[in-house]
């Protein structure tokens, strides 16, 4: 695949996750909605990473802050701070010792706030890819 095809692969994959995140949120599965939200952000950042770097293969990491800082997208400090927090949605949903604590934190209000931030960041970055 060439660079354009790789960017489009990651962008479409991220876009596909938005509906799944919304469905999980609507069903009250807030922790899983946030997990999918993490994947959406990770994938759109990998699309942007490919656009901004040579080599075509983004790093094999789930660290959103690291991915963002390796792009040329002008993230605000507030966005970068949120990306550090959002990286925990991946860790805390996957591992049993974090899972129950995260499940308790993932209330409707908490998830609603962060789902909105996922969508906002996704839309902002996606616009730079089209």
NORGI-V715250 format. One record per backbone hydrogen bond with DSSP energy under -1.0 kcal/mol. CO is the residue of the C=O (numbers start at 1). NH is the residue of the N-H. E is the energy in kcal/mol with one decimal. If there is no record, write none. Layout:
BEGIN
co:CO nh:NH e:E
co:CO nh:NH e:E
END
This chain:
BEGIN
co:2 nh:6 e:-2.3
co:3 nh:7 e:-2.7
co:4 nh:8 e:-2.4
co:5 nh:9 e:-2.2
co:6 nh:10 e:-2.2
co:7 nh:11 e:-2.5
co:8 nh:12 e:-2.8
co:9 nh:13 e:-2.0
co:10 nh:14 e:-2.2
co:11 nh:15 e:-2.7
co:12 nh:16 e:-2.5
co:13 nh:17 e:-1.0
co:17 nh:21 e:-2.7
co:18 nh:22 e:-2.4
co:19 nh:23 e:-2.5
co:20 nh:24 e:-2.5
co:21 nh:25 e:-2.5
co:22 nh:26 e:-2.7
co:23 nh:27 e:-1.7
co:24 nh:29 e:-2.6
co:25 nh:28 e:-1.7
co:28 nh:30 e:-1.5
co:29 nh:33 e:-2.2
co:30 nh:34 e:-2.0
co:31 nh:35 e:-1.7
co:32 nh:36 e:-2.5
co:33 nh:37 e:-2.2
co:34 nh:38 e:-2.3
co:35 nh:39 e:-1.8
co:36 nh:40 e:-2.5
co:37 nh:41 e:-2.3
co:38 nh:42 e:-2.9
co:39 nh:43 e:-2.6
co:40 nh:44 e:-2.3
co:41 nh:45 e:-2.4
co:42 nh:46 e:-1.9
co:43 nh:47 e:-2.0
co:44 nh:48 e:-2.1
co:45 nh:49 e:-2.7
co:46 nh:50 e:-2.2
co:47 nh:51 e:-1.6
co:48 nh:52 e:-1.8
co:49 nh:53 e:-1.3
co:59 nh:61 e:-1.9
co:63 nh:67 e:-2.1
co:64 nh:68 e:-2.7
co:65 nh:69 e:-2.4
co:68 nh:71 e:-1.7
co:73 nh:75 e:-2.0
co:76 nh:80 e:-2.3
co:77 nh:81 e:-2.5
co:78 nh:82 e:-2.2
co:79 nh:83 e:-2.4
co:80 nh:84 e:-1.5
co:81 nh:85 e:-1.6
co:82 nh:86 e:-3.2
co:83 nh:87 e:-1.5
co:85 nh:88 e:-1.3
co:86 nh:89 e:-1.3
co:87 nh:91 e:-1.2
co:88 nh:92 e:-3.3
co:90 nh:94 e:-1.2
co:91 nh:95 e:-1.8
co:95 nh:98 e:-1.6
co:95 nh:99 e:-2.0
co:98 nh:102 e:-2.5
co:99 nh:103 e:-2.7
co:100 nh:104 e:-1.9
co:101 nh:105 e:-1.6
co:102 nh:106 e:-2.2
co:105 nh:107 e:-2.6
co:107 nh:111 e:-2.8
co:108 nh:112 e:-2.9
co:109 nh:113 e:-2.1
co:110 nh:114 e:-1.9
co:111 nh:115 e:-3.2
co:112 nh:116 e:-1.8
co:113 nh:117 e:-1.5
co:114 nh:118 e:-2.4
co:115 nh:119 e:-2.4
co:116 nh:120 e:-2.4
co:117 nh:121 e:-2.6
co:118 nh:122 e:-2.8
co:119 nh:123 e:-2.6
co:120 nh:124 e:-2.3
co:121 nh:125 e:-2.6
co:122 nh:126 e:-2.8
co:123 nh:127 e:-2.0
co:125 nh:128 e:-1.1
co:126 nh:129 e:-1.9
co:126 nh:130 e:-1.0
END
